[in-house]
Amino acid sequence: SKPEDESSGDPSADKDAPNFLSPTSRKKRERKYLADKEQLIYTVGNQKAAALSEELKSRVEVGRAPLASALLVRCFLEVTCATYHHSFNLTPPSNKTTMINATAAHLLGNKPADAPANYADLMKSFLEHGAEYSELSDIAHNTVSRYSSDHVRATWNNIGGAIDVIWKIIHDKRISDNNKKSAPAKVI
């Protein structure tokens, strides 16, 4: 240990000591696109979802096109919930907001064995922020609507993790169903 600076009696006055009290904070750089490249890798079995996820990850820059980004999130949310309902033979409600809530409720009650540690938090956030679908619909259908890239980012940050997990669940269900179909018949 280095001796304290004798003039002040303060150990932080040592010019050679690392300064842990006031780190230089850099503003975190915002992502150019809504979704990270590592997200949404399980959408490959669904052509529309795969195209939407590719646009969210690498084609539509949220800062330059917040309206297009908002519409992509809205569409992707619909496709995700409809595909989830279809995969688990659930009857989807005709109202999209109700379908999103039903999806979230089903997910909260049916946690997969290999779910991530933050599964409950992700699904609760999805249930809570899935209601933002109405705002995304307003953007699509109203002639005047208020939106910003910050709002679209916040919406994605609140539901994107859950959507990623939902697509993994859909993917795992497809694999399970395919394995059941290809398993040899049991002889009695």
C-alpha angles and dihedrals in degrees: 000000000000120000118257119258101267095211096064106018087224117126090209089064090073102110093205096051118096113256108234095160099070112024117187104255119210121200109251109246113242117238115255091221129038099240127050119238089247093057128086097020093143097065094088093102092062116061096202094045091047091053092047093048091050090053091048091049104041118357113050115055108211094210093054098036112027093156093053089044092052091050091048091053091048093050093044091051090052094047092047094052095042091050091048091052091047093047092054096038092245119153106242116222113242091234108081095212090052090048091054091049091046090050092051092047092049091049092050090053096044109049112179118234092242096045117142117259091253094050096118092049092048093050094045089052089048090052093046097043097034084085086072084077086086090058090048088051090050089055089053099044110028122080090221121039137151119233139142137187088253091056092048090048091049091050092050092046089055098048107019096085092052092046089053091052091046091056090050089052090049090048093049090048091053091051091048092049092048091049090052091051094049096043113109115255115260115247115220 
